Structures are given as structure tokens and as C-alpha cells.
Amino acid sequence: MKGRSHSRVVTKGCPFSKAIVREPLPGNFKSAKVKDYDGNADTKEHLARLENMAMLHCYADMIKCKLFLTTLVDSAQRWFGGLAPQSIHSFEDFQKVFLHHFSSSKKYKKTEFSFFEVKQSPEESLRAYIRRFNSVSLDVPSCAPETKTTAFTQGLREGEFFRSLTKRTPGNFEDLLARAEKYINMEETQKQKREW
């Protein structure tokens, strides 16, 4: 009798269905080694990390709901507490309401146009510019090599390397980077000389 009344208290007001709340944790249950979600990070990345952990431990749908809940903190935890009682019946339900509510935190895919936004600042070294430009590559799934080369060249500030590229167009982006190495070395040598 005691167990039943406890179940009623636990499920009362909880957004999870009675079935999810009553689902016992498996013996191999491990708390999520997934970064906490506070409402600001990318929702899809958070869910992907959570799904990977659940797959690794072969957690069933209802256990994934409980696992997901343990990753919510701050405003995300308050949001969960404000959901309608017993409105979540599956992990799919939980994902849908989560993605809908935190849609503004979703990271949008970058496109080839993102490369054209990268500009070398007046005091930025060529090495730093290349590093920044290449970091955009990680977020752009595919890009025509010519587009990448054109965007890189247009983003360069005027200087010796820029002039060399206008005189002899690089064959491809790898060729451009190989040529840049010489100018990086020259830039860094000149900087050291000025500091002596």
C-alpha cells in the first residue's frame, strides 16, 4: 500500500507519464557524462551527445527520458518543471517539446557564403587569419574549392601575399596554403626582427 501511494505522489504534477516515472533504472545505469544543458547551447548537438550515450549503454526509450532530465539545469530545468503534468509519454515527445521551446538556441548550418564573411583585420597575422578561415570550414559541410579560394583571397588585406595571388592565381586551396607558408615565415621573421 505504501508503494502505491508513493507512486501517486511522484507522478502528481510530473511532466512524465506514470509509465516513465515507474520504469525502474537498469542495473547498468550510469548518469549522463554529457555537458549540462542550460538553455543556451545548441539543442541538436546536446541531443546527439545524449543519444550516443544512451546507445552505448543500450537504454530503452523511457530510461532515455530520465537520462535526458538529469542533463537539464537552470532555465532548462525550470522549463521542464513548467510542462503540463503527464504530457510526456516517450523520448520522442520529450525531444519535440525540447526542440520547439529552445529553437532559438539551435545552431544553424553555415553555407559557402560564410567564407565571404571572414576578413583579415589590419593587425591580424596571416597565420591567425588562416586559422580563423579554416575554423569556418569545420561548420560548412561542403564547398566548391574555387569558392573557398576566392573567398579567402577577397578576405585578405592588401599586402605582399595578396599581390602575389593576384599576379599568379593559385591552382587550388591547398596550393594557396602552401604559398601562404612562405609569407607566414617572412611575416614572423620580420616581427621577431622588430622586437629585437
N, C-alpha and C positions, 0 to 999 in steps of 0.2 A: 504494500500500500504506500509505504514511504517513497519508493522508487517512482511510482506513477505521479504522485503529487509533485515531486521534484521535476519530472519531465514537463509537467504543465507549466511550472514556474519558469523553467529555462526557455521554453518556446514562446511564452507570452511576450509579445512585443518584439520578438526577434525577427529580423527580415528573412531568415532562413526558414524553409518549411520544416515541419516536425520530423520528416524523414531525414533531412540533412542533419538536424540537431542531434537526433538519436543515433545516427550512424557512428559506430564505435571506431576509434582510431586503430589502424593496423599495428601489430607488434613492431613492425619495422619503421614506424612513423618517425620522420625527422623534421624538425622545424625548418622552415624555408631559409636557405642560405642565399636569399635574394634580397637585394637592397630594398629597404622600406620605401613605400610609395606615399608621398605627402600631398599629391595633387598637382605637382609641378613638372615632373619628369614625363618623358614620352610614354603614353599608355601602351602602345603596341610592343615596345621594347620590354616593358615591365611584364606584360602578359606572356611574351615569348620566353623570357627567363623563367617565369613561373611554370609554364607548360613543360619546359625542358627538365626542370627538377621533378615535376610530377611524373613525367615519362620515365625518367631514370629510376624512380622508386616504384613505378607501376601503380600509382594511386588511382583509385576509381573516382568517378565524377563528383560524388558527394564529399570525398576527402579533399579533392582539389578546391572545393568551395571553402572548407575550413583552412586549408593551407593559404589560400588567397587572402582570407581575412586577417591572418597573422602578419601580413606584409603592409597593411594599411595603418598609417599614422596621421596625426594632426587633422587637417581638414578632410582628408580621405576617410579617416575613422569616424569623424563627426557625420560625414555624408552617409556612410553605411548605417549609422545609428538612426538616421532620419528616414530610412526607407520604410515603406509600408510593411507591417508585420506579415510574415509568411509569404512574402511576394517573390522570393527566390526559390525555385524548385530544382534548379540544375546549374551546373557550371556555365552553360550557355546563357542562361538568364542573367547570371551574375556578370558575365563578360559584357553582355549587351547594355545593361544599365550603367556599368562602369565606363565603357567606351563612350556612351551617349553623354553622360554627365561631365566627363573630363575631356571632351572632344577638343577643347581649346588647347590642351597640353599635347595633343598629337603632333608628332614631328612630320612635317610634310616633305615629300620627296623632292630633292633638288633635281634640276634639269640641266641640260647643257648651258642654258643661259646663266646659270650660277657662276660659271667660269668667268664670264664677262664682268661680273661684279667685283672680282678681285683685282685690285690696283696696287702697284708698288708705291708706298709712301715716299716722300722726299728723302728721309733719313734711313729708310729700310735697306738692309743689305740684300744682295741678290740671293744669298743662301736663305735668309728669312722669308723672302718673297716666294721662292720655290717651295719651301716647306709649307707655307700658307696655301699656295696654289694646289699643291698635292693633297693637302688635307681635304679640299673640296672634292677631289677625285674619289675619296672614300665614300662620299654621300651621293655620287652620281653613278647610277648603275652602269650606264654605257654611254659612250660619247665617240663621235667620229674623230679620229686622230687629227684631221685638218682643223676641226673646230677648236680642239684643245690648243693646238699650236697657235692659231690665230688669236684666241682669247689671251693666251699667255703673252704674246708679243704686244697686243694692244694694251695690256695692263702694265707693261714695263714702263718705267720712267725713262726719259731721254738720257742717253749715255752711250758709252763705247759699245756695250753689248747690244743695245737696241740698234745702233747704227750698223753693226756687223750683220745683224739679222735682216736689215732692210737691203743691204748690199747683196747678201747671198742667203736666200730663203732656205731654212732647214728642210731636210727630206722628210722628217717625221719628228714626233715629240721626243723620242729617245736621242735623236741626233741633236736636237735643240739643247737637251740637258747635258749631253757630252760637251757641246761647245760652251755651255754656261760654266762648266767646271774650271776652265781656263780663266774666265773673268772673275769667278769667285776667288780663286787663288790670288789673282792680281789685286783684287779689292782688299783681301785680308792682309796681304803683304804691305800694301800702301797704308793701311790702318795701323799696322804694327810700327811702320817706319815713322808715322806721325806721332805715335805715342812715345818713341824713344827720345 
